[in-house]
Amino acid sequence: MISALIQLIFNPYKAWQELSDDSVRERYLPLLLVYPLLIVTALSTYVHYWYGYTTLAEATREALITLLKFSACIVTAFVLMIKPGRKHYATDYSKTRAHVFVTYTYTITLLSVLINNLLPSDFAFVQFMPVYIIWVVFQGRDYLKIPQESLFSYTVITSILLLGLPFAWDSIFETITH
């Protein structure tokens, strides 16, 4: 499954194509790659505790918020891609495809957060990694069978959705926890 992540980073078109050709891989990708990556990313917040930057309570709070935030992002994006997305893009992708698409695409953001948590200080280039989602979304057009006439709106709307949800959920959790 790590090869699927590497493939998505270096050749997203081929990654989506291989995924659409392999129904077993498609079925188990979220379970074997994305959700474990989500847990590892949440646990990586403890690295800042080991560096001495936060307390154990703060690291635990961050781990829980990371886990909840990205779970909420995945669920929200999935729900928004099912009914409104299929109608807006005049296509008929399955719920499985929408789920795999959302979770697989979020591996880019999860990887960015993971790397940022593992580094001793913030590096700006790592924080801009999620912008790569735009290219991943565009390359996933054949996977979701997006018609050519909907390609631009699909790329823009889906990219804004997938990039914006973590910020929206950050704001919600920040409001709730303070």
GUTORTOR-320922 format. One record per atom (N, C-alpha, C): residue number from 1; residue in one letter; atom name; z, x, y. Coordinates in steps of 0.05 Angstrom, whole numbers. Layout:
REM GUTORTOR-320922
num;residuo;atomo;w;u;v
NUM;a;CA;Z;X;Y
...
//
This chain:
REM GUTORTOR-320922
num;residuo;atomo;w;u;v
1;m;N;0;16;-24
1;m;CA;0;0;0
1;m;C;0;17;25
2;i;N;11;41;23
2;i;CA;10;59;47
2;i;C;-19;65;54
3;s;N;-36;66;34
3;s;CA;-64;71;39
3;s;C;-76;49;56
4;a;N;-66;24;52
4;a;CA;-76;2;68
4;a;C;-69;5;97
5;l;N;-45;15;102
5;l;CA;-36;21;130
5;l;C;-53;43;143
6;i;N;-57;64;128
6;i;CA;-73;86;138
6;i;C;-102;77;143
7;q;N;-112;61;125
7;q;CA;-139;50;128
7;q;C;-141;33;153
8;l;N;-121;17;158
8;l;CA;-121;-1;182
8;l;C;-120;16;208
9;i;N;-106;38;207
9;i;CA;-104;55;231
9;i;C;-130;70;236
10;f;N;-142;81;216
10;f;CA;-165;98;220
10;f;C;-192;84;216
11;n;N;-193;63;202
11;n;CA;-219;48;198
11;n;C;-213;19;193
12;p;N;-206;4;215
12;p;CA;-198;-24;211
12;p;C;-220;-42;199
13;y;N;-244;-36;206
13;y;CA;-266;-53;195
13;y;C;-266;-51;164
14;k;N;-265;-27;154
14;k;CA;-265;-23;125
14;k;C;-239;-34;113
15;a;N;-217;-32;127
15;a;CA;-192;-43;117
15;a;C;-194;-73;113
16;w;N;-205;-87;133
16;w;CA;-208;-116;131
16;w;C;-228;-123;109
17;q;N;-249;-108;107
17;q;CA;-269;-113;87
17;q;C;-258;-110;58
18;e;N;-243;-88;54
18;e;CA;-231;-84;28
18;e;C;-211;-105;21
19;l;N;-196;-114;41
19;l;CA;-177;-135;37
19;l;C;-190;-162;29
20;s;N;-212;-168;42
20;s;CA;-226;-193;35
20;s;C;-239;-192;8
21;d;N;-245;-168;-2
21;d;CA;-257;-165;-29
21;d;C;-236;-164;-51
22;d;N;-211;-160;-45
22;d;CA;-190;-157;-65
22;d;C;-168;-179;-61
23;s;N;-170;-201;-75
23;s;CA;-152;-223;-71
23;s;C;-123;-216;-80
24;v;N;-120;-199;-99
24;v;CA;-93;-191;-108
24;v;C;-80;-174;-86
25;r;N;-94;-155;-75
25;r;CA;-84;-139;-54
25;r;C;-77;-156;-29
26;e;N;-95;-175;-24
26;e;CA;-91;-193;-1
26;e;C;-65;-209;-5
27;r;N;-61;-218;-29
27;r;CA;-38;-235;-35
27;r;C;-12;-220;-32
28;y;N;-11;-195;-40
28;y;CA;14;-180;-41
28;y;C;18;-161;-17
29;l;N;-1;-159;0
29;l;CA;1;-140;23
29;l;C;25;-146;40
30;p;N;30;-171;49
30;p;CA;54;-175;65
30;p;C;80;-168;50
31;l;N;81;-176;25
31;l;CA;105;-171;10
31;l;C;110;-142;4
32;l;N;89;-126;-1
32;l;CA;93;-98;-9
32;l;C;90;-78;13
33;l;N;78;-87;36
33;l;CA;75;-68;58
33;l;C;89;-77;83
34;v;N;82;-101;92
34;v;CA;91;-109;119
34;v;C;121;-115;120
35;y;N;131;-131;102
35;y;CA;159;-137;103
35;y;C;177;-113;98
36;p;N;170;-95;79
36;p;CA;186;-71;77
36;p;C;185;-54;102
37;l;N;161;-53;115
37;l;CA;158;-38;140
37;l;C;175;-50;162
38;l;N;177;-76;162
38;l;CA;194;-90;181
38;l;C;224;-83;177
39;i;N;233;-82;152
39;i;CA;260;-74;146
39;i;C;266;-45;154
40;v;N;247;-27;147
40;v;CA;250;1;154
40;v;C;251;4;184
41;t;N;234;-10;198
41;t;CA;234;-9;228
41;t;C;260;-18;239
42;a;N;271;-40;229
42;a;CA;297;-50;238
42;a;C;319;-29;233
43;l;N;318;-17;209
43;l;CA;338;3;202
43;l;C;335;29;218
44;s;N;312;34;228
44;s;CA;307;58;243
44;s;C;322;58;270
45;t;N;332;35;278
45;t;CA;348;34;303
45;t;C;374;50;300
46;y;N;382;55;275
46;y;CA;407;70;271
46;y;C;402;100;277
47;v;N;378;109;278
47;v;CA;373;137;285
47;v;C;383;143;313
48;h;N;382;125;331
48;h;CA;393;129;358
48;h;C;424;132;357
49;y;N;436;119;338
49;y;CA;465;123;334
49;y;C;470;151;324
50;w;N;454;160;305
50;w;CA;457;187;294
50;w;C;452;209;315
51;y;N;434;203;334
51;y;CA;429;221;356
51;y;C;452;221;376
52;g;N;468;200;375
52;g;CA;491;197;394
52;g;C;483;182;419
53;y;N;461;168;418
53;y;CA;452;153;442
53;y;C;464;125;444
54;t;N;473;114;421
54;t;CA;484;87;421
54;t;C;508;87;403
55;t;N;523;65;405
55;t;CA;546;62;387
55;t;C;535;48;362
56;l;N;552;47;341
56;l;CA;545;34;316
56;l;C;540;4;321
57;a;N;556;-8;338
57;a;CA;553;-37;344
57;a;C;526;-42;358
58;e;N;519;-25;377
58;e;CA;494;-28;391
58;e;C;470;-24;372
59;a;N;472;-4;355
59;a;CA;450;1;335
59;a;C;447;-23;316
60;t;N;469;-34;308
60;t;CA;468;-58;290
60;t;C;456;-82;305
61;r;N;464;-85;330
61;r;CA;453;-107;346
61;r;C;422;-103;349
62;e;N;414;-79;355
62;e;CA;385;-73;358
62;e;C;370;-77;331
63;a;N;382;-70;309
63;a;CA;370;-74;283
63;a;C;365;-104;278
64;l;N;386;-119;283
64;l;CA;383;-148;279
64;l;C;363;-161;298
65;i;N;363;-152;323
65;i;CA;344;-163;342
65;i;C;315;-155;334
66;t;N;311;-131;325
66;t;CA;285;-122;317
66;t;C;275;-139;293
67;l;N;293;-142;274
67;l;CA;286;-158;250
67;l;C;279;-187;258
68;l;N;296;-199;274
68;l;CA;291;-227;283
68;l;C;267;-230;301
69;k;N;264;-210;319
69;k;CA;241;-212;338
69;k;C;215;-211;324
70;f;N;211;-192;306
70;f;CA;185;-190;293
70;f;C;181;-212;272
71;s;N;202;-221;260
71;s;CA;200;-244;242
71;s;C;190;-269;259
72;a;N;203;-272;282
72;a;CA;195;-294;300
72;a;C;166;-291;309
73;c;N;158;-266;315
73;c;CA;130;-261;324
73;c;C;111;-269;302
74;i;N;116;-261;278
74;i;CA;98;-267;256
74;i;C;96;-297;251
75;v;N;119;-311;251
75;v;CA;119;-340;247
75;v;C;104;-354;270
76;t;N;111;-347;295
76;t;CA;98;-359;318
76;t;C;68;-355;318
77;a;N;59;-330;314
77;a;CA;31;-324;314
77;a;C;17;-339;291
78;f;N;29;-340;268
78;f;CA;18;-355;245
78;f;C;14;-384;252
79;v;N;35;-397;262
79;v;CA;33;-425;269
79;v;C;12;-430;290
80;l;N;10;-413;310
80;l;CA;-10;-417;331
80;l;C;-39;-411;321
81;m;N;-41;-395;300
81;m;CA;-68;-390;289
81;m;C;-77;-412;270
82;i;N;-59;-427;259
82;i;CA;-67;-447;239
82;i;C;-82;-470;252
83;k;N;-69;-487;266
83;k;CA;-83;-511;277
83;k;C;-99;-504;302
84;p;N;-87;-495;324
84;p;CA;-103;-491;348
84;p;C;-124;-469;344
85;g;N;-117;-448;329
85;g;CA;-135;-426;326
85;g;C;-160;-434;311
86;r;N;-157;-448;289
86;r;CA;-180;-456;273
86;r;C;-198;-475;288
87;k;N;-186;-493;303
87;k;CA;-202;-512;319
87;k;C;-216;-498;341
88;h;N;-202;-480;355
88;h;CA;-214;-467;379
88;h;C;-237;-448;371
89;y;N;-234;-435;349
89;y;CA;-255;-415;341
89;y;C;-276;-427;323
90;a;N;-275;-453;317
90;a;CA;-295;-467;301
90;a;C;-299;-453;274
91;t;N;-277;-446;261
91;t;CA;-278;-433;235
91;t;C;-257;-446;217
92;d;N;-258;-439;192
92;d;CA;-239;-452;173
92;d;C;-227;-431;155
93;y;N;-211;-413;167
93;y;CA;-197;-393;150
93;y;C;-173;-406;138
94;s;N;-165;-396;115
94;s;CA;-142;-408;101
94;s;C;-116;-399;113
95;k;N;-95;-413;105
95;k;CA;-68;-406;114
95;k;C;-61;-378;104
96;t;N;-69;-372;80
96;t;CA;-64;-345;69
96;t;C;-78;-324;86
97;r;N;-103;-328;94
97;r;CA;-117;-309;111
97;r;C;-103;-306;138
98;a;N;-95;-328;149
98;a;CA;-81;-327;175
98;a;C;-55;-311;173
99;h;N;-40;-316;151
99;h;CA;-15;-302;147
99;h;C;-19;-272;143
100;v;N;-38;-265;126
100;v;CA;-44;-237;121
100;v;C;-54;-224;147
101;f;N;-71;-238;161
101;f;CA;-82;-227;186
101;f;C;-60;-220;206
102;v;N;-42;-239;210
102;v;CA;-20;-235;229
102;v;C;-2;-212;220
103;t;N;7;-213;195
103;t;CA;26;-193;186
103;t;C;13;-165;185
104;y;N;-11;-163;175
104;y;CA;-25;-137;173
104;y;C;-30;-126;201
105;t;N;-37;-142;220
105;t;CA;-42;-133;247
105;t;C;-16;-123;260
106;y;N;6;-137;255
106;y;CA;31;-128;266
106;y;C;42;-102;255
107;t;N;30;-92;234
107;t;CA;39;-65;224
107;t;C;34;-44;246
108;i;N;15;-47;263
108;i;CA;10;-28;285
108;i;C;34;-28;303
109;t;N;43;-51;311
109;t;CA;66;-53;329
109;t;C;91;-43;316
110;l;N;95;-51;291
110;l;CA;119;-42;276
110;l;C;119;-11;273
111;l;N;96;0;268
111;l;CA;94;29;266
111;l;C;101;42;293
112;s;N;92;30;314
112;s;CA;98;41;341
112;s;C;128;41;346
113;v;N;141;19;340
113;v;CA;170;17;344
113;v;C;184;36;326
114;l;N;175;39;301
114;l;CA;187;57;282
114;l;C;186;86;292
115;i;N;162;94;301
115;i;CA;159;122;311
115;i;C;176;126;336
116;n;N;176;106;354
116;n;CA;193;108;378
116;n;C;222;110;371
117;n;N;231;96;351
117;n;CA;260;98;343
117;n;C;266;125;330
118;l;N;247;137;316
118;l;CA;252;162;303
118;l;C;252;186;321
119;l;N;239;184;344
119;l;CA;237;206;363
119;l;C;263;207;379
120;p;N;271;232;387
120;p;CA;296;235;401
120;p;C;295;224;430
121;s;N;271;221;441
121;s;CA;269;209;468
121;s;C;243;193;469
122;d;N;240;176;489
122;d;CA;217;160;491
122;d;C;192;176;499
123;f;N;170;171;485
123;f;CA;144;183;491
123;f;C;125;160;498
124;a;N;113;162;522
124;a;CA;97;141;532
124;a;C;73;134;514
125;f;N;61;154;501
125;f;CA;37;148;485
125;f;C;44;130;461
126;v;N;68;132;451
126;v;CA;76;116;428
126;v;C;80;87;437
127;q;N;89;82;461
127;q;CA;93;55;471
127;q;C;67;41;476
128;f;N;45;56;479
128;f;CA;19;43;483
128;f;C;3;39;458
129;m;N;14;47;435
129;m;CA;1;43;409
129;m;C;-6;14;403
130;p;N;10;-5;410
130;p;CA;3;-33;404
130;p;C;-23;-42;417
131;v;N;-32;-29;438
131;v;CA;-57;-37;450
131;v;C;-80;-34;431
132;y;N;-77;-17;411
132;y;CA;-97;-13;390
132;y;C;-101;-39;374
133;i;N;-83;-58;377
133;i;CA;-86;-84;364
133;i;C;-112;-98;372
134;i;N;-120;-94;397
134;i;CA;-144;-106;407
134;i;C;-168;-98;389
135;w;N;-170;-73;382
135;w;CA;-192;-63;365
135;w;C;-188;-74;337
136;v;N;-164;-75;327
136;v;CA;-158;-85;300
136;v;C;-166;-114;298
137;v;N;-159;-130;319
137;v;CA;-166;-158;319
137;v;C;-196;-162;320
138;f;N;-210;-146;336
138;f;CA;-239;-148;337
138;f;C;-251;-141;310
139;q;N;-241;-121;297
139;q;CA;-252;-113;272
139;q;C;-246;-133;249
140;g;N;-226;-150;254
140;g;CA;-218;-170;234
140;g;C;-234;-196;236
141;r;N;-254;-196;253
141;r;CA;-270;-220;257
141;r;C;-284;-230;232
142;d;N;-294;-212;215
142;d;CA;-308;-220;191
142;d;C;-287;-230;170
143;y;N;-264;-219;170
143;y;CA;-243;-227;152
143;y;C;-236;-256;156
144;l;N;-234;-264;182
144;l;CA;-228;-292;189
144;l;C;-253;-310;192
145;k;N;-276;-297;188
145;k;CA;-301;-312;190
145;k;C;-305;-325;217
146;i;N;-300;-309;238
146;i;CA;-303;-319;265
146;i;C;-333;-319;272
147;p;N;-344;-342;282
147;p;CA;-372;-343;289
147;p;C;-377;-326;314
148;q;N;-401;-316;316
148;q;CA;-409;-298;338
148;q;C;-404;-310;365
149;e;N;-409;-336;368
149;e;CA;-405;-349;394
149;e;C;-376;-352;402
150;s;N;-358;-349;384
150;s;CA;-329;-350;390
150;s;C;-316;-322;391
151;l;N;-332;-301;387
151;l;CA;-321;-274;383
151;l;C;-305;-265;408
152;f;N;-315;-269;432
152;f;CA;-301;-260;456
152;f;C;-275;-274;459
153;s;N;-276;-301;458
153;s;CA;-251;-316;462
153;s;C;-231;-311;440
154;y;N;-241;-308;415
154;y;CA;-223;-301;393
154;y;C;-209;-274;398
155;t;N;-224;-254;406
155;t;CA;-213;-227;411
155;t;C;-193;-228;433
156;v;N;-199;-241;455
156;v;CA;-182;-241;479
156;v;C;-156;-257;473
157;i;N;-160;-282;463
157;i;CA;-137;-299;459
157;i;C;-118;-288;437
158;t;N;-130;-279;415
158;t;CA;-113;-269;393
158;t;C;-99;-243;401
159;s;N;-113;-226;416
159;s;CA;-100;-201;424
159;s;C;-77;-206;444
160;i;N;-82;-224;462
160;i;CA;-60;-231;481
160;i;C;-37;-243;466
161;l;N;-43;-261;447
161;l;CA;-22;-273;431
161;l;C;-5;-252;416
162;l;N;-19;-235;402
162;l;CA;-5;-215;385
162;l;C;9;-193;402
163;l;N;-2;-187;425
163;l;CA;11;-167;442
163;l;C;33;-179;459
164;g;N;30;-204;466
164;g;CA;50;-217;484
164;g;C;74;-228;470
165;l;N;71;-236;445
165;l;CA;94;-248;431
165;l;C;119;-229;429
166;p;N;116;-203;424
166;p;CA;140;-187;423
166;p;C;154;-186;450
167;f;N;139;-186;472
167;f;CA;152;-186;499
167;f;C;166;-213;504
168;a;N;153;-235;496
168;a;CA;165;-261;499
168;a;C;191;-264;483
169;w;N;190;-255;458
169;w;CA;214;-257;442
169;w;C;235;-237;451
170;d;N;227;-214;462
170;d;CA;247;-196;474
170;d;C;262;-210;496
171;s;N;247;-224;513
171;s;CA;260;-238;536
171;s;C;279;-260;526
172;i;N;270;-274;505
172;i;CA;287;-295;494
172;i;C;313;-284;483
173;f;N;310;-262;467
173;f;CA;334;-250;455
173;f;C;352;-237;476
174;e;N;340;-226;496
174;e;CA;355;-213;518
174;e;C;371;-235;532
175;t;N;359;-258;537
175;t;CA;373;-280;550
175;t;C;396;-290;532
176;i;N;391;-293;507
176;i;CA;411;-303;489
176;i;C;435;-284;485
177;t;N;429;-258;484
177;t;CA;451;-239;478
177;t;C;466;-229;502
178;h;N;457;-236;526
178;h;CA;472;-227;549
178;h;C;483;-249;565
//
